[in-house]
Amino acid sequence: MTMVWATRALPLACLLLLLLRRAPGAGAQGGEGFELQQPQDKVSVTAGETLTLTCIISSGSPPGPVRWLKVLGSGNQTVYDQTGSFPRVTRASDESDTDFTIHIRDVQPEDASTYYCVKFSKSLEGDEVFWHGKGTEVSVHAKPTAPVVSGPGHRAGPGQSVPFTCTAGGFFPEDIRVKWLKDRTPISAQQPRVTPGRTKFSYNMSSTVTMTLEVDDVRSQLICEVQHATLTAPLRGTYRLSQALRVSPSVHVVADPPSPVEVNKTMNFTCNVKDFYPGDVAVTWLENGTEMKVENISWLMETRRGLFKLSSVVEIKALEEKNESVFTCRVVHDSQAPIDSMATLWIAAPAREGTRDASQTNNGLNLLSSPGLWLGILLEKGLLGGLLIFLFKRGRA
């Protein structure tokens, strides 16, 4: 007895009814000497690979095509027909009248479904379902995309806590593991957050870790390792912590030679800018608050720790009118607020000859007018007189 549904797109309800009417057995269905073998119960394939679906029918079948149908929602979709164009589908044996095994290349997660091999027969009303296979349930395992690690939107300084996020997507099934490392040291993190992807057969993942930055992180990196059933080795995403780190400089001005200096002498003010990151820095000089239009020489160097240092030198002639002038080195680092360091120019005034003679005369007058000096002279005279009298009397005796 033949079951008849004259349709090119077989409804899901009809397929289920067919399955209930006949026991699946080993995947064979027969009638009037006809057999259809669809032996695969379940097939698992990785996205991007080729899916092979097997269907063998017996010879001597009634006229009519053999098609592969895929359950799609409440209906079905024709995956392969002996007529028409199906770019991703090829037959294993084009010339065979009994082997309708097909290959579907570049399988994607949305290809996951149940597939039926269906034999149709010709009738006046069109193509009618003659026999069908028991169905093959296909699951597609998709590898996650390469993990991407992102940091904060702006730099932070040492001692500040900063969040970092690792994302990957397009994987199936949903079970996935994430491991964080700083260089080679594991970092504790919460379980990843898994959400549905753009299709019902894919998932996305997001994992966040918070860590406190340190000065030496300028040469460290974060590593996000993703492990999934489709992978033979973990996928890695990296993030250089220098992208999130800002180390502010120390600024100090040194005068050479030290003040005070002789008038009209040339001296150097050196601004030492040390231990900063990144190397984006601008140095300007100010004299008494006004920016100086002078050429200053700067050298930017990287230290062994990966930080930077810089020296800026400006030459000044010690004119009398510049005495007590304040010279400021202003440093703007990574578009932050300026850091200032100042030094004052002191000029030593030379002593004049007239001033020196007058000073010596005054000192002499001061000594002569001293009461202590006169008392000493009188005491000396008295002692000398007493001694002479003593010697005179002794000689007469």
Phi, psi and omega in degrees: 000134184258135177270132188239120165226108184275094181201149176271335178244101187286120180296151179300320180300323179293318179298317179297321179296320178299317181296324180287329182288335184228135177290137185293328181056229180261018180099007181254142171230142182213160178189131181055039178084003181265140176227144174229119182254119171234084195283341186278120176280308182223143178225133176243133183220151179268140181307138181095342179274182180256130179264130177249125178243126188261134175210122179236130176244159179280159179284163178079024179283157180295156178303143180143154185281164169248131181231155170254128181242143180243129178294128182223102182063234180267003180230213179211167181228136178283119180269324180212138174222155181290345173239157180098175183246128177226090192303326184268356188246133174227153176275146177293327181218099185295328187271352185282143175264359183236335182260110180246033174293137182237158173242129175248114184273162176050056182293140179239162182307327180289352176278353179295128181181191173251130185247139180237135170267121188235129175263126178254157174236155181277143174210172179296335181271358181120199179284132180240145177293124179259303173217163178213158175281173183281350178101143176237120179275119184252126172245139183247118177269124182248135178286146175291152173292163178300129182296143178241126180256128179239151181246195182291162180283348179215160182287155178227158183266169177304139181093349179268144178269132187228135177272145175230142185235137177245128181233147173208158184207179175073022184255159176203135001287184191280344181294126182208148180236145182231136178231131179255143175221146168252111192057252178249005185262124179297148178237134179287140180210159177288165178297145181294151177266118183253128181231157178300145179271200183287344174234166181289351181248027177215156181225156175242155183228143174221131179227135183236139176229144178244131181221155180267126183286151177230160181302318184283000178289357181300335179245017179258164176219151173266143179234129175249115179256128181247127178242135183213157183299336182274356187253139174273339177214150183298148171271146184236137169238140184236158178213123178281122183295340177298338178291338182251354190259139170230123176247116183285148184277159165263139186233130181212133180257133179238135178261137179220114359286164181295152175288153359280155179239160179288150181298144179070005174283152175264132179227161180246137167253124181248126177259114179263115180249115191235152168054065178228159177203138358286185185277009180283102183214145177232133182241129174230155179247143177232141174246114183054039176089354181254131182298135183272135177263069180230158177276125175242146184259126182236144176230121178260125182229148176262135180271174179297333181279355182092000176274178181239157172219157185209145174235134178235127185241136175230136180265136181230135173267127188280074175284155183300322182289348178268001180302134181068017175288144180255123179252127185244131171262117182251124183243126174247115184248124174051043177062024178268179179298145183297150173243125183249145170223136189235156173215146182252136178271120176247130180251129179276117180282131180288147179283136180271154184297313180301321179294323181292317180296316180297324180294320180292319178298315180298322179295322178294317179297321181296324180291319182293330182272008183277125178300323180297323180295315180296319179298321179294319179297317179297318180297319180296317179297317180298316180296320180294320179294317179299321181294318180296318179298317181299318181290324180296312180297323182292327181289327180286328180286000000 
